[in-house]
Amino acid sequence: MRITLKFKFLIITHKQMRTNSILYSVVMTLLMTACSTDKQMKEGVAFIDVKKNYPEREILLTDIADVTYLYLNTDDVDYLYKRGANNMYIKKNTIVVVEYSSGSILFFSKNGLPKSRFQRMGQGPEEYRDNTPPIMYDETADEIFVADYYSEMIQVYSSTGMYKRKITLPQGTSMTKLIDFDDHSFFFMNGIFERERHFALAAGAKPPINYVLPFYRISKTDGEVLDYIELPGTDLLLGAMVGGRWQSSPREYVLKCPEGVLLNHAQSDIVYLYNGDNSLTPVLYKTPLAVSLNPVEVISHCLDRGQYQFIQVQILRAGEFNFLPAKYYMRNKKTGETVRPKFLLPDYKDKEFIMNPSRPNADGRPAMDGFIYDDGYCFELNLYELKQAYRDNRLSGQLKELAATLNEDEDNNVFMLVEFK
């Protein structure tokens, strides 16, 4: 079967694993041939020119989104979690938090009230081994999927900790994030080849032949592989060896969007849409090519919500784990207008908000200002900073009322949910 896309793609089909699967092999040199900007825009594919000086614009979050504040109640000490190192998952009516010091999984209602908790960490056949595992929660089925960094399996429980089943992943796979694709399947990228390739390149080896970025869509019920996608890799090295360990530039490979999932092929400057109908469509690309830039600039994430695309471009020097200030863009999908946004909030004076789920610390470890969820973006408001702003009279409205009731030494941080119009 041949699938025709908007650009010049070579798409090959083959049999792989237990199902019919599709190998998408993209001829990168053809994609970036001398099309004019006008022609590219007419063909409907958005682009970001990182050499262009887009205008900076102050934008009130309340003008483009519905903003609500969320406080996870901690009257019960069992629902107090340590700040700054937790996995968190947000669904329509439920908030799930992994408390890293104990490995407990905590469930809250959307208004912040505790619902249930369990801890099944250990080495047994019905236990998970890691204290910060990747998680995914299916609210309709009341099933939480807990992945294991150290083995090719996912344990499935109810929100009260009742064990349901084990899902065995394809041999040779490793994941850091699960994406809830639909009622029947989830999506992830197999990161093991990327990690092995980084170590090989950092050690001076030649780039592996036929290197690819592999993605899987898998049944929630029994782990059956429903689709398998390969995007071609490049010899672009996005990271460095630091203290004998490989440090990769932080970026999101897979992001949920209303139409399916976005696959961010950072090395080749393209974001694709996969929607489960055996098609793969480019929806955003970056110019100039990363391989032509020094320092290198790559798309580290692309959030598509409402009528906007929010794009982060990470800048790094080849062979160094030394990150330069990232670039942030907001693109209106209806008008095509692109700006460099400065997000502000009427309730929080002199505070700029940055949608930055992959910002590194000085040592390269991610320092999450927030995270992407199904309906929008969640900012985590540090309670110490929030209380200081309260004392400085920089808060107003509902945020001021909430901050007045909290104790920075005893309570959890405040979360701000932003759902774009």
Long-range contacts (C-beta under 8 A, 24 or more apart in sequence): 1-278, 3-278, 3-279, 3-280, 5-279, 5-280, 5-281, 5-282, 6-43, 6-44, 6-45, 6-281, 6-282, 7-31, 7-43, 7-45, 7-282, 8-33, 9-280, 11-280, 16-228, 17-170, 17-225, 17-228, 18-224, 18-225, 19-224, 19-225, 19-226, 19-227, 19-228, 21-225, 21-227, 21-228, 21-229, 22-227, 22-228, 22-229, 22-278, 22-280, 23-229, 23-230, 24-229, 24-230, 24-231, 24-280, 25-230, 25-232, 26-231, 26-232, 26-268, 26-270, 28-232, 28-234, 28-268, 31-270, 31-282, 31-285, 32-269, 32-285, 32-287, 32-289, 41-336, 45-282, 45-283, 45-284, 45-285, 46-283, 46-284, 46-285, 46-309, 46-331, 46-333, 46-336, 47-284, 47-285, 47-286, 47-287, 48-284, 48-285, 48-286, 48-287, 48-299, 48-311, 48-313, 48-329, 48-331, 48-338, 49-286, 49-287, 49-288, 50-286, 50-287, 50-288, 50-293, 50-297, 50-313, 50-327, 51-288, 54-329, 54-338, 54-339, 54-340, 55-339, 55-340, 56-339, 56-340, 56-341, 56-342, 57-339, 57-340, 57-341, 57-342, 58-342, 58-344, 59-330, 59-339, 59-341, 59-342, 59-343, 59-344, 60-343, 60-344, 60-345, 60-346, 61-343, 61-344, 61-345, 61-353, 61-418, 62-345, 62-346, 64-306, 64-308, 64-420, 64-421, 65-306, 65-376, 65-418, 65-419, 65-420, 65-421, 66-418, 66-419, 66-421, 67-345, 67-416, 67-417, 67-418, 68-416, 68-417, 68-419, 69-398, 69-399, 69-402, 69-414, 69-415, 69-416, 69-417, 70-95, 70-110, 70-112, 70-378, 70-414, 70-415, 70-416, 70-417, 71-112, 71-402, 71-406, 71-411, 71-412, 71-414, 71-415, 72-97, 72-106, 72-108, 72-112, 72-114, 72-412, 72-415, 73-108, 73-112, 73-113, 73-114, 74-410, 74-411, 74-412, 76-114, 78-104, 78-114, 78-117, 79-106, 79-108, 79-114, 79-117, 80-410, 80-412, 81-106, 81-412, 83-382, 83-383, 83-412, 83-413, 85-132, 86-132, 87-132, 87-133, 87-134, 87-135, 88-371, 88-378, 89-135, 89-136, 89-137, 89-373, 90-373, 90-374, 90-375, 90-378, 90-417, 91-137, 91-139, 91-374, 92-139, 92-374, 92-375, 93-139, 94-137, 94-139, 94-159, 96-135, 96-137, 96-144, 98-131, 98-132, 98-133, 98-135, 100-131, 100-132, 101-131, 102-131, 103-128, 103-130, 103-131, 103-132, 105-135, 105-144, 105-146, 105-157, 105-161, 107-159, 115-159, 116-159, 116-160, 116-161, 117-161, 118-157, 118-160, 118-161, 119-161, 120-155, 120-157, 120-161, 120-163, 125-166, 126-155, 126-163, 126-166, 127-155, 128-155, 134-175, 134-176, 134-177, 134-178, 135-178, 136-178, 136-179, 136-180, 136-186, 137-180, 138-180, 138-183, 138-220, 140-183, 141-220, 143-220, 145-178, 145-186, 145-220, 147-175, 147-178, 149-174, 149-176, 154-178, 154-223, 167-218, 167-220, 167-222, 167-223, 168-223, 169-216, 169-218, 169-223, 170-216, 170-225, 173-216, 177-252, 177-253, 177-254, 179-254, 179-255, 179-256, 179-261, 180-256, 180-374, 181-217, 181-256, 181-260, 181-261, 181-276, 182-276, 183-220, 184-219, 184-220, 184-221, 185-217, 185-218, 185-219, 185-220, 185-226, 186-217, 186-218, 186-220, 187-215, 187-216, 187-217, 187-218, 187-254, 187-261, 187-274, 188-215, 188-216, 188-218, 188-254, 189-213, 189-214, 189-215, 189-216, 189-253, 189-254, 189-263, 190-214, 190-215, 190-216, 191-253, 194-248, 195-246, 195-248, 197-233, 198-237, 198-239, 198-246, 198-248, 199-246, 201-235, 201-237, 202-237, 202-239, 202-240, 202-241, 202-246, 207-233, 207-234, 207-235, 213-253, 213-263, 213-265, 215-253, 215-254, 215-263, 215-274, 217-276, 227-276, 227-278, 229-263, 229-274, 229-280, 231-263, 231-265, 231-268, 231-272, 232-268, 233-267, 234-267, 234-268, 234-291, 236-267, 236-290, 236-291, 236-296, 237-318, 237-319, 238-266, 238-267, 238-296, 238-298, 238-316, 239-316, 239-321, 240-319, 240-320, 240-321, 242-321, 242-363, 242-364, 247-321, 247-364, 249-298, 249-300, 249-314, 249-316, 249-321, 249-323, 249-360, 250-300, 250-314, 250-358, 250-359, 250-360, 250-364, 250-366, 251-298, 251-299, 251-300, 251-301, 251-314, 251-358, 252-300, 252-301, 252-302, 252-357, 252-358, 252-372, 255-301, 255-302, 255-303, 255-304, 255-372, 256-372, 256-374, 257-304, 257-305, 258-304, 258-305, 262-302, 262-304, 264-299, 264-300, 264-301, 264-302, 266-290, 266-298, 266-299, 266-300, 266-314, 267-298, 269-298, 269-299, 271-299, 271-302, 284-309, 284-311, 286-313, 294-318, 295-324, 297-327, 300-326, 300-358, 301-357, 301-358, 301-372, 303-355, 303-372, 303-377, 304-333, 305-375, 305-376, 305-377, 305-419, 305-420, 306-420, 306-421, 307-332, 307-333, 307-334, 307-420, 307-421, 308-332, 308-333, 308-420, 309-333, 310-341, 310-355, 310-377, 312-355, 312-356, 312-358, 314-358, 321-364, 323-360, 323-364, 326-356, 326-359, 328-354, 328-355, 328-356, 345-399, 345-416, 346-396, 346-397, 347-395, 347-396, 347-397, 347-398, 347-399, 347-400, 348-389, 348-394, 348-395, 348-399, 349-389, 349-394, 349-395, 349-396, 350-394, 351-389, 351-394, 353-379, 370-416, 375-417, 375-419, 376-417, 376-418, 376-419, 376-420, 377-418, 377-420, 378-415, 378-416, 378-417, 378-418, 379-415, 379-416, 379-418, 380-413, 380-414, 380-415, 380-416, 381-413, 381-414, 381-415, 381-416, 382-413, 383-408, 383-411, 383-412, 383-413, 383-414, 384-408, 386-413, 386-414
